[in-house]
Amino acid sequence: QVQLAESGGGSVQAGGSLRLSCVASGIIAGRMAWFRQAPGNEREAVAAIFRDSGITVYADSVRGRFTISQDKYTNTAYLQMSSLKPEDTAMYYCAASVSIMGPSFSPNVYNYWGQGTQVTVSS
């Protein structure tokens, strides 16, 4: 059974850092990504990484502050978040797709989703 398990969320003050982890079980994902959703907002893409090439893509709002990485041996994706802002407060979801086709920032291309981990940034 395919499962994505996120961890690492928590509460931090503005300017702080957190590292999120997502372990994928039962799947070798060609692409993994992080999305986030704040109350009242739509789910938005944060970053994505392609397994074979290591190519990464970032939302403009997090570029330079967040880094997505992977450990292919453990089938884990990470999101290192630095210089956190209150606007980063959201539920963060890990997503995975077997295929690397389609627009990486569209939720529709991802077959599997984690349950989410909450990130709260206070000012």
N, CA, C and O atoms as a GROMACS GRO file, in nm:
protein
  492
    1GLN      N    1   0.084  -0.118   0.000
    1GLN     CA    2   0.000   0.000   0.000
    1GLN      C    3   0.089   0.125   0.000
    1GLN      O    4   0.186   0.132   0.075
    2VAL      N    5   0.055   0.220  -0.083
    2VAL     CA    6   0.132   0.342  -0.094
    2VAL      C    7   0.095   0.437   0.018
    2VAL      O    8  -0.023   0.463   0.043
    3GLN      N    9   0.196   0.488   0.086
    3GLN     CA   10   0.175   0.587   0.190
    3GLN      C   11   0.284   0.692   0.185
    3GLN      O   12   0.401   0.661   0.160
    4LEU      N   13   0.246   0.816   0.208
    4LEU     CA   14   0.339   0.926   0.226
    4LEU      C   15   0.323   0.976   0.368
    4LEU      O   16   0.213   1.011   0.410
    5ALA      N   17   0.432   0.980   0.442
    5ALA     CA   18   0.429   1.019   0.582
    5ALA      C   19   0.513   1.143   0.603
    5ALA      O   20   0.636   1.139   0.592
    6GLU      N   21   0.448   1.255   0.634
    6GLU     CA   22   0.518   1.381   0.660
    6GLU      C   23   0.548   1.395   0.808
    6GLU      O   24   0.478   1.342   0.894
    7SER      N   25   0.654   1.468   0.836
    7SER     CA   26   0.689   1.502   0.972
    7SER      C   27   0.773   1.629   0.972
    7SER      O   28   0.820   1.672   0.866
    8GLY      N   29   0.790   1.687   1.088
    8GLY     CA   30   0.878   1.802   1.102
    8GLY      C   31   0.809   1.935   1.121
    8GLY      O   32   0.875   2.036   1.144
    9GLY      N   33   0.677   1.938   1.111
    9GLY     CA   34   0.606   2.062   1.131
    9GLY      C   35   0.611   2.107   1.276
    9GLY      O   36   0.649   2.031   1.365
   10GLY      N   37   0.573   2.231   1.298
   10GLY     CA   38   0.573   2.286   1.431
   10GLY      C   39   0.549   2.434   1.430
   10GLY      O   40   0.512   2.491   1.327
   11SER      N   41   0.570   2.496   1.544
   11SER     CA   42   0.552   2.640   1.560
   11SER      C   43   0.686   2.707   1.583
   11SER      O   44   0.764   2.665   1.669
   12VAL      N   45   0.712   2.812   1.507
   12VAL     CA   46   0.836   2.887   1.518
   12VAL      C   47   0.807   3.035   1.507
   12VAL      O   48   0.701   3.075   1.458
   13GLN      N   49   0.900   3.115   1.553
   13GLN     CA   50   0.890   3.259   1.536
   13GLN      C   51   0.942   3.299   1.398
   13GLN      O   52   1.021   3.228   1.337
   14ALA      N   53   0.895   3.413   1.352
   14ALA     CA   54   0.942   3.464   1.224
   14ALA      C   55   1.094   3.470   1.221
   14ALA      O   56   1.157   3.512   1.318
   15GLY      N   57   1.151   3.428   1.109
   15GLY     CA   58   1.295   3.422   1.095
   15GLY      C   59   1.354   3.288   1.129
   15GLY      O   60   1.472   3.264   1.103
   16GLY      N   61   1.275   3.199   1.187
   16GLY     CA   62   1.322   3.069   1.224
   16GLY      C   63   1.323   2.971   1.110
   16GLY      O   64   1.293   3.006   0.996
   17SER      N   65   1.360   2.847   1.142
   17SER     CA   66   1.374   2.743   1.041
   17SER      C   67   1.305   2.615   1.085
   17SER      O   68   1.292   2.587   1.204
   18LEU      N   69   1.262   2.539   0.987
   18LEU     CA   70   1.207   2.406   1.008
   18LEU      C   71   1.249   2.318   0.891
   18LEU      O   72   1.272   2.368   0.780
   19ARG      N   73   1.259   2.190   0.916
   19ARG     CA   74   1.284   2.095   0.808
   19ARG      C   75   1.175   1.989   0.809
   19ARG      O   76   1.157   1.917   0.907
   20LEU      N   77   1.103   1.980   0.700
   20LEU     CA   78   0.999   1.881   0.683
   20LEU      C   79   1.054   1.759   0.612
   20LEU      O   80   1.142   1.770   0.526
   21SER      N   81   1.004   1.643   0.647
   21SER     CA   82   1.043   1.518   0.584
   21SER      C   83   0.920   1.445   0.534
   21SER      O   84   0.812   1.455   0.593
   22CYS      N   85   0.936   1.373   0.425
   22CYS     CA   86   0.829   1.292   0.369
   22CYS      C   87   0.888   1.160   0.322
   22CYS      O   88   0.970   1.157   0.231
   23VAL      N   89   0.846   1.053   0.385
   23VAL     CA   90   0.891   0.919   0.348
   23VAL      C   91   0.782   0.852   0.266
   23VAL      O   92   0.668   0.839   0.310
   24ALA      N   93   0.818   0.811   0.147
   24ALA     CA   94   0.725   0.743   0.058
   24ALA      C   95   0.744   0.592   0.070
   24ALA      O   96   0.855   0.542   0.057
   25SER      N   97   0.635   0.522   0.096
   25SER     CA   98   0.638   0.377   0.108
   25SER      C   99   0.552   0.315  -0.002
   25SER      O  100   0.445   0.366  -0.033
   26GLY      N  101   0.600   0.206  -0.059
   26GLY     CA  102   0.524   0.135  -0.160
   26GLY      C  103   0.525   0.199  -0.297
   26GLY      O  104   0.443   0.164  -0.382
   27ILE      N  105   0.617   0.292  -0.320
   27ILE     CA  106   0.624   0.361  -0.447
   27ILE      C  107   0.765   0.412  -0.471
   27ILE      O  108   0.833   0.455  -0.377
   28ILE      N  109   0.808   0.407  -0.594
   28ILE     CA  110   0.927   0.479  -0.637
   28ILE      C  111   0.877   0.596  -0.719
   28ILE      O  112   0.840   0.580  -0.836
   29ALA      N  113   0.877   0.711  -0.660
   29ALA     CA  114   0.819   0.829  -0.722
   29ALA      C  115   0.917   0.893  -0.818
   29ALA      O  116   1.031   0.921  -0.782
   30GLY      N  117   0.872   0.917  -0.939
   30GLY     CA  118   0.954   0.990  -1.033
   30GLY      C  119   0.965   1.137  -0.998
   30GLY      O  120   1.057   1.206  -1.040
   31ARG      N  121   0.869   1.184  -0.919
   31ARG     CA  122   0.864   1.325  -0.882
   31ARG      C  123   0.794   1.338  -0.747
   31ARG      O  124   0.691   1.274  -0.724
   32MET      N  125   0.848   1.418  -0.660
   32MET     CA  126   0.785   1.449  -0.534
   32MET      C  127   0.778   1.600  -0.518
   32MET      O  128   0.858   1.674  -0.573
   33ALA      N  129   0.679   1.643  -0.442
   33ALA     CA  130   0.655   1.786  -0.428
   33ALA      C  131   0.597   1.818  -0.292
   33ALA      O  132   0.547   1.730  -0.221
   34TRP      N  133   0.606   1.944  -0.257
   34TRP     CA  134   0.542   1.997  -0.138
   34TRP      C  135   0.440   2.102  -0.178
   34TRP      O  136   0.469   2.192  -0.257
   35PHE      N  137   0.321   2.089  -0.123
   35PHE     CA  138   0.216   2.187  -0.137
   35PHE      C  139   0.180   2.240   0.001
   35PHE      O  140   0.216   2.180   0.103
   36ARG      N  141   0.110   2.352   0.004
   36ARG     CA  142   0.063   2.405   0.132
   36ARG      C  143  -0.075   2.467   0.113
   36ARG      O  144  -0.111   2.510   0.004
   37GLN      N  145  -0.150   2.470   0.222
   37GLN     CA  146  -0.283   2.526   0.218
   37GLN      C  147  -0.313   2.594   0.351
   37GLN      O  148  -0.312   2.531   0.456
   38ALA      N  149  -0.339   2.723   0.343
   38ALA     CA  150  -0.379   2.801   0.459
   38ALA      C  151  -0.531   2.807   0.464
   38ALA      O  152  -0.596   2.793   0.361
   39PRO      N  153  -0.589   2.829   0.582
   39PRO     CA  154  -0.735   2.836   0.592
   39PRO      C  155  -0.793   2.941   0.498
   39PRO      O  156  -0.748   3.055   0.494
   40GLY      N  157  -0.894   2.900   0.423
   40GLY     CA  158  -0.959   2.990   0.329
   40GLY      C  159  -0.890   3.003   0.196
   40GLY      O  160  -0.943   3.067   0.105
   41ASN      N  161  -0.773   2.944   0.181
   41ASN     CA  162  -0.697   2.953   0.057
   41ASN      C  163  -0.698   2.821  -0.017
   41ASN      O  164  -0.726   2.715   0.039
   42GLU      N  165  -0.667   2.829  -0.146
   42GLU     CA  166  -0.650   2.708  -0.225
   42GLU      C  167  -0.514   2.646  -0.197
   42GLU      O  168  -0.421   2.714  -0.153
   43ARG      N  169  -0.504   2.518  -0.223
   43ARG     CA  170  -0.377   2.451  -0.210
   43ARG      C  171  -0.281   2.502  -0.317
   43ARG      O  172  -0.316   2.509  -0.435
   44GLU      N  173  -0.160   2.538  -0.275
   44GLU     CA  174  -0.063   2.592  -0.368
   44GLU      C  175   0.067   2.515  -0.362
   44GLU      O  176   0.108   2.467  -0.256
   45ALA      N  177   0.131   2.503  -0.476
   45ALA     CA  178   0.259   2.434  -0.484
   45ALA      C  179   0.369   2.518  -0.423
   45ALA      O  180   0.370   2.641  -0.436
   46VAL      N  181   0.461   2.452  -0.356
   46VAL     CA  182   0.576   2.517  -0.294
   46VAL      C  183   0.703   2.483  -0.368
   46VAL      O  184   0.779   2.572  -0.406
   47ALA      N  185   0.727   2.354  -0.389
   47ALA     CA  186   0.849   2.308  -0.454
   47ALA      C  187   0.829   2.166  -0.503
   47ALA      O  188   0.745   2.092  -0.451
   48ALA      N  189   0.907   2.127  -0.603
   48ALA     CA  190   0.904   1.992  -0.656
   48ALA      C  191   1.044   1.949  -0.692
   48ALA      O  192   1.130   2.032  -0.721
   49ILE      N  193   1.066   1.818  -0.692
   49ILE     CA  194   1.196   1.764  -0.728
   49ILE      C  195   1.178   1.636  -0.809
   49ILE      O  196   1.092   1.553  -0.778
   50PHE      N  197   1.258   1.622  -0.913
   50PHE     CA  198   1.256   1.505  -0.999
   50PHE      C  199   1.362   1.406  -0.954
   50PHE      O  200   1.479   1.442  -0.937
   51ARG      N  201   1.322   1.282  -0.935
   51ARG     CA  202   1.410   1.181  -0.876
   51ARG      C  203   1.537   1.158  -0.956
   51ARG      O  204   1.647   1.164  -0.901
   52ASP      N  205   1.524   1.134  -1.085
   52ASP     CA  206   1.640   1.093  -1.164
   52ASP      C  207   1.736   1.207  -1.191
   52ASP      O  208   1.858   1.189  -1.182
   53SER      N  209   1.684   1.322  -1.225
   53SER     CA  210   1.768   1.434  -1.263
   53SER      C  211   1.809   1.521  -1.146
   53SER      O  212   1.914   1.586  -1.150
   54GLY      N  213   1.728   1.522  -1.040
   54GLY     CA  214   1.753   1.612  -0.928
   54GLY      C  215   1.709   1.754  -0.953
   54GLY      O  216   1.733   1.841  -0.870
   55ILE      N  217   1.647   1.780  -1.065
   55ILE     CA  218   1.600   1.914  -1.097
   55ILE      C  219   1.492   1.957  -0.998
   55ILE      O  220   1.405   1.877  -0.962
   56THR      N  221   1.499   2.079  -0.955
   56THR     CA  222   1.403   2.134  -0.860
   56THR      C  223   1.333   2.256  -0.918
   56THR      O  224   1.388   2.326  -1.002
   57VAL      N  225   1.212   2.279  -0.872
   57VAL     CA  226   1.137   2.398  -0.908
   57VAL      C  227   1.076   2.456  -0.781
   57VAL      O  228   1.041   2.382  -0.689
   58TYR      N  229   1.063   2.589  -0.777
   58TYR     CA  230   1.016   2.658  -0.658
   58TYR      C  231   0.911   2.762  -0.693
   58TYR      O  232   0.915   2.823  -0.800
   59ALA      N  233   0.819   2.781  -0.601
   59ALA     CA  234   0.730   2.894  -0.610
   59ALA      C  235   0.807   3.023  -0.584
   59ALA      O  236   0.902   3.024  -0.506
   60ASP      N  237   0.766   3.130  -0.651
   60ASP     CA  238   0.835   3.257  -0.633
   60ASP      C  239   0.836   3.302  -0.487
   60ASP      O  240   0.932   3.366  -0.441
   61SER      N  241   0.732   3.269  -0.414
   61SER     CA  242   0.717   3.316  -0.277
   61SER      C  243   0.818   3.254  -0.181
   61SER      O  244   0.841   3.307  -0.072
   62VAL      N  245   0.878   3.141  -0.219
   62VAL     CA  246   0.970   3.072  -0.130
   62VAL      C  247   1.111   3.060  -0.186
   62VAL      O  248   1.202   3.017  -0.115
   63ARG      N  249   1.130   3.097  -0.309
   63ARG     CA  250   1.262   3.083  -0.372
   63ARG      C  251   1.367   3.162  -0.294
   63ARG      O  252   1.348   3.280  -0.263
   64GLY      N  253   1.477   3.096  -0.266
   64GLY     CA  254   1.583   3.158  -0.188
   64GLY      C  255   1.572   3.134  -0.040
   64GLY      O  256   1.670   3.153   0.033
   65ARG      N  257   1.456   3.092   0.007
   65ARG     CA  258   1.435   3.062   0.148
   65ARG      C  259   1.416   2.914   0.175
   65ARG      O  260   1.460   2.863   0.278
   66PHE      N  261   1.350   2.845   0.083
   66PHE     CA  262   1.321   2.703   0.098
   66PHE      C  263   1.409   2.622   0.004
   66PHE      O  264   1.443   2.669  -0.105
   67THR      N  265   1.445   2.503   0.046
   67THR     CA  266   1.520   2.411  -0.037
   67THR      C  267   1.458   2.272  -0.031
   67THR      O  268   1.441   2.216   0.077
   68ILE      N  269   1.424   2.218  -0.147
   68ILE     CA  270   1.375   2.082  -0.153
   68ILE      C  271   1.490   1.990  -0.191
   68ILE      O  272   1.573   2.025  -0.275
   69SER      N  273   1.496   1.875  -0.128
   69SER     CA  274   1.602   1.779  -0.156
   69SER      C  275   1.546   1.638  -0.141
   69SER      O  276   1.431   1.621  -0.100
   70GLN      N  277   1.626   1.539  -0.173
   70GLN     CA  278   1.580   1.402  -0.166
   70GLN      C  279   1.692   1.308  -0.126
   70GLN      O  280   1.810   1.338  -0.146
   71ASP      N  281   1.652   1.196  -0.070
   71ASP     CA  282   1.740   1.084  -0.044
   71ASP      C  283   1.679   0.966  -0.119
   71ASP      O  284   1.581   0.908  -0.073
   72LYS      N  285   1.737   0.932  -0.231
   72LYS     CA  286   1.678   0.828  -0.314
   72LYS      C  287   1.688   0.690  -0.250
   72LYS      O  288   1.606   0.602  -0.277
   73TYR      N  289   1.787   0.670  -0.166
   73TYR     CA  290   1.802   0.542  -0.099
   73TYR      C  291   1.687   0.516  -0.002
   73TYR      O  292   1.635   0.404   0.006
   74THR      N  293   1.647   0.617   0.072
   74THR     CA  294   1.539   0.603   0.168
   74THR      C  295   1.404   0.647   0.113
   74THR      O  296   1.303   0.640   0.183
   75ASN      N  297   1.402   0.693  -0.012
   75ASN     CA  298   1.279   0.738  -0.076
   75ASN      C  299   1.213   0.851   0.005
   75ASN      O  300   1.093   0.849   0.032
   76THR      N  301   1.295   0.946   0.041
   76THR     CA  302   1.252   1.056   0.126
   76THR      C  303   1.274   1.190   0.058
   76THR      O  304   1.377   1.212  -0.005
   77ALA      N  305   1.176   1.277   0.070
   77ALA     CA  306   1.190   1.415   0.025
   77ALA      C  307   1.191   1.507   0.146
   77ALA      O  308   1.121   1.483   0.244
   78TYR      N  309   1.270   1.611   0.138
   78TYR     CA  310   1.283   1.707   0.246
   78TYR      C  311   1.248   1.846   0.197
   78TYR      O  312   1.263   1.878   0.079
   79LEU      N  313   1.202   1.928   0.288
   79LEU     CA  314   1.184   2.069   0.262
   79LEU      C  315   1.247   2.147   0.376
   79LEU      O  316   1.193   2.153   0.486
   80GLN      N  317   1.362   2.205   0.348
   80GLN     CA  318   1.430   2.289   0.444
   80GLN      C  319   1.376   2.431   0.430
   80GLN      O  320   1.388   2.492   0.324
   81MET      N  321   1.317   2.482   0.535
   81MET     CA  322   1.254   2.613   0.533
   81MET      C  323   1.330   2.706   0.626
   81MET      O  324   1.345   2.679   0.746
   82SER      N  325   1.379   2.815   0.571
   82SER     CA  326   1.454   2.914   0.647
   82SER      C  327   1.390   3.050   0.630
   82SER      O  328   1.308   3.071   0.541
   83SER      N  329   1.428   3.143   0.718
   83SER     CA  330   1.374   3.279   0.714
   83SER      C  331   1.222   3.277   0.705
   83SER      O  332   1.162   3.347   0.623
   84LEU      N  333   1.162   3.196   0.788
   84LEU     CA  334   1.018   3.178   0.781
   84LEU      C  335   0.943   3.306   0.814
   84LEU      O  336   0.984   3.385   0.898
   85LYS      N  337   0.832   3.323   0.745
   85LYS     CA  338   0.746   3.439   0.760
   85LYS      C  339   0.608   3.394   0.806
   85LYS      O  340   0.570   3.279   0.783
   86PRO      N  341   0.532   3.483   0.870
   86PRO     CA  342   0.396   3.446   0.907
   86PRO      C  343   0.312   3.400   0.788
   86PRO      O  344   0.223   3.316   0.803
   87GLU      N  345   0.340   3.453   0.670
   87GLU     CA  346   0.268   3.413   0.550
   87GLU      C  347   0.294   3.268   0.511
   87GLU      O  348   0.220   3.213   0.429
   88ASP      N  349   0.396   3.206   0.567
   88ASP     CA  350   0.425   3.066   0.540
   88ASP      C  351   0.338   2.972   0.623
   88ASP      O  352   0.340   2.851   0.601
   89THR      N  353   0.262   3.026   0.716
   89THR     CA  354   0.177   2.943   0.800
   89THR      C  355   0.074   2.870   0.715
   89THR      O  356  -0.002   2.932   0.640
   90ALA      N  357   0.072   2.738   0.726
   90ALA     CA  358  -0.018   2.656   0.646
   90ALA      C  359  -0.001   2.511   0.686
   90ALA      O  360   0.092   2.474   0.758
   91MET      N  361  -0.092   2.429   0.637
   91MET     CA  362  -0.073   2.285   0.640
   91MET      C  363   0.009   2.248   0.518
   91MET      O  364  -0.026   2.283   0.405
   92TYR      N  365   0.118   2.179   0.540
   92TYR     CA  366   0.206   2.140   0.431
   92TYR      C  367   0.185   1.993   0.397
   92TYR      O  368   0.185   1.907   0.485
   93TYR      N  369   0.166   1.967   0.269
   93TYR     CA  370   0.137   1.833   0.220
   93TYR      C  371   0.246   1.784   0.126
   93TYR      O  372   0.294   1.859   0.041
   94CYS      N  373   0.284   1.661   0.144
   94CYS     CA  374   0.374   1.594   0.052
   94CYS      C  375   0.294   1.526  -0.057
   94CYS      O  376   0.187   1.470  -0.031
   95ALA      N  377   0.343   1.530  -0.179
   95ALA     CA  378   0.277   1.467  -0.292
   95ALA      C  379   0.379   1.392  -0.376
   95ALA      O  380   0.497   1.428  -0.380
   96ALA      N  381   0.333   1.288  -0.444
   96ALA     CA  382   0.423   1.207  -0.526
   96ALA      C  383   0.351   1.161  -0.651
   96ALA      O  384   0.231   1.134  -0.650
   97SER      N  385   0.426   1.151  -0.759
   97SER     CA  386   0.376   1.094  -0.883
   97SER      C  387   0.478   0.997  -0.939
   97SER      O  388   0.598   1.019  -0.927
   98VAL      N  389   0.430   0.890  -0.999
   98VAL     CA  390   0.519   0.798  -1.068
   98VAL      C  391   0.571   0.862  -1.196
   98VAL      O  392   0.690   0.854  -1.227
   99SER      N  393   0.480   0.925  -1.269
   99SER     CA  394   0.515   0.993  -1.392
   99SER      C  395   0.580   1.127  -1.364
   99SER      O  396   0.551   1.191  -1.263
  100ILE      N  397   0.668   1.169  -1.454
  100ILE     CA  398   0.726   1.302  -1.446
  100ILE      C  399   0.665   1.396  -1.547
  100ILE      O  400   0.712   1.508  -1.565
  101MET      N  401   0.561   1.352  -1.615
  101MET     CA  402   0.494   1.434  -1.714
  101MET      C  403   0.393   1.526  -1.648
  101MET      O  404   0.351   1.504  -1.534
  102GLY      N  405   0.356   1.629  -1.722
  102GLY     CA  406   0.257   1.722  -1.674
  102GLY      C  407   0.318   1.834  -1.592
  102GLY      O  408   0.433   1.825  -1.549
  103PRO      N  409   0.242   1.940  -1.569
  103PRO     CA  410   0.292   2.057  -1.495
  103PRO      C  411   0.312   2.024  -1.348
  103PRO      O  412   0.219   1.981  -1.280
  104SER      N  413   0.432   2.045  -1.300
  104SER     CA  414   0.470   2.002  -1.166
  104SER      C  415   0.398   2.078  -1.056
  104SER      O  416   0.389   2.030  -0.943
  105PHE      N  417   0.345   2.196  -1.086
  105PHE     CA  418   0.277   2.274  -0.985
  105PHE      C  419   0.126   2.257  -0.990
  105PHE      O  420   0.053   2.331  -0.924
  106SER      N  421   0.079   2.161  -1.067
  106SER     CA  422  -0.062   2.128  -1.069
  106SER      C  423  -0.087   2.011  -0.976
  106SER      O  424  -0.024   1.906  -0.992
  107PRO      N  425  -0.178   2.025  -0.880
  107PRO     CA  426  -0.208   1.911  -0.792
  107PRO      C  427  -0.258   1.789  -0.866
  107PRO      O  428  -0.246   1.677  -0.817
  108ASN      N  429  -0.314   1.809  -0.985
  108ASN     CA  430  -0.376   1.700  -1.058
  108ASN      C  431  -0.278   1.596  -1.108
  108ASN      O  432  -0.319   1.483  -1.138
  109VAL      N  433  -0.151   1.629  -1.118
  109VAL     CA  434  -0.054   1.532  -1.170
  109VAL      C  435  -0.003   1.437  -1.063
  109VAL      O  436   0.068   1.342  -1.094
  110TYR      N  437  -0.037   1.460  -0.939
  110TYR     CA  438   0.014   1.378  -0.830
  110TYR      C  439  -0.087   1.272  -0.789
  110TYR      O  440  -0.204   1.301  -0.764
  111ASN      N  441  -0.040   1.150  -0.784
  111ASN     CA  442  -0.126   1.036  -0.756
  111ASN      C  443  -0.145   1.012  -0.607
  111ASN      O  444  -0.247   0.956  -0.565
  112TYR      N  445  -0.047   1.053  -0.527
  112TYR     CA  446  -0.046   1.018  -0.387
  112TYR      C  447  -0.018   1.140  -0.302
  112TYR      O  448   0.060   1.227  -0.339
  113TRP      N  449  -0.082   1.144  -0.186
  113TRP     CA  450  -0.073   1.257  -0.095
  113TRP      C  451  -0.058   1.212   0.049
  113TRP      O  452  -0.116   1.112   0.090
  114GLY      N  453   0.020   1.288   0.124
  114GLY     CA  454   0.027   1.266   0.266
  114GLY      C  455  -0.087   1.335   0.339
  114GLY      O  456  -0.168   1.405   0.277
  115GLN      N  457  -0.092   1.316   0.469
  115GLN     CA  458  -0.199   1.373   0.550
  115GLN      C  459  -0.172   1.517   0.592
  115GLN      O  460  -0.262   1.586   0.639
  116GLY      N  461  -0.051   1.562   0.576
  116GLY     CA  462  -0.016   1.700   0.607
  116GLY      C  463   0.052   1.715   0.742
  116GLY      O  464   0.032   1.636   0.833
  117THR      N  465   0.133   1.819   0.751
  117THR     CA  466   0.196   1.857   0.876
  117THR      C  467   0.186   2.008   0.890
  117THR      O  468   0.215   2.082   0.796
  118GLN      N  469   0.145   2.053   1.007
  118GLN     CA  470   0.116   2.194   1.028
  118GLN      C  471   0.243   2.274   1.055
  118GLN      O  472   0.326   2.234   1.136
  119VAL      N  473   0.255   2.387   0.987
  119VAL     CA  474   0.362   2.483   1.011
  119VAL      C  475   0.298   2.615   1.051
  119VAL      O  476   0.215   2.669   0.978
  120THR      N  477   0.336   2.666   1.166
  120THR     CA  478   0.283   2.791   1.216
  120THR      C  479   0.399   2.885   1.247
  120THR      O  480   0.490   2.850   1.322
  121VAL      N  481   0.395   3.004   1.189
  121VAL     CA  482   0.500   3.102   1.207
  121VAL      C  483   0.439   3.226   1.270
  121VAL      O  484   0.348   3.286   1.214
  122SER      N  485   0.487   3.263   1.386
  122SER     CA  486   0.436   3.378   1.457
  122SER      C  487   0.528   3.498   1.438
  122SER      O  488   0.649   3.482   1.420
  123SER      N  489   0.470   3.616   1.443
  123SER     CA  490   0.546   3.739   1.424
  123SER      C  491   0.596   3.794   1.556
  123SER      O  492   0.662   3.898   1.558
   0.00000   0.00000   0.00000
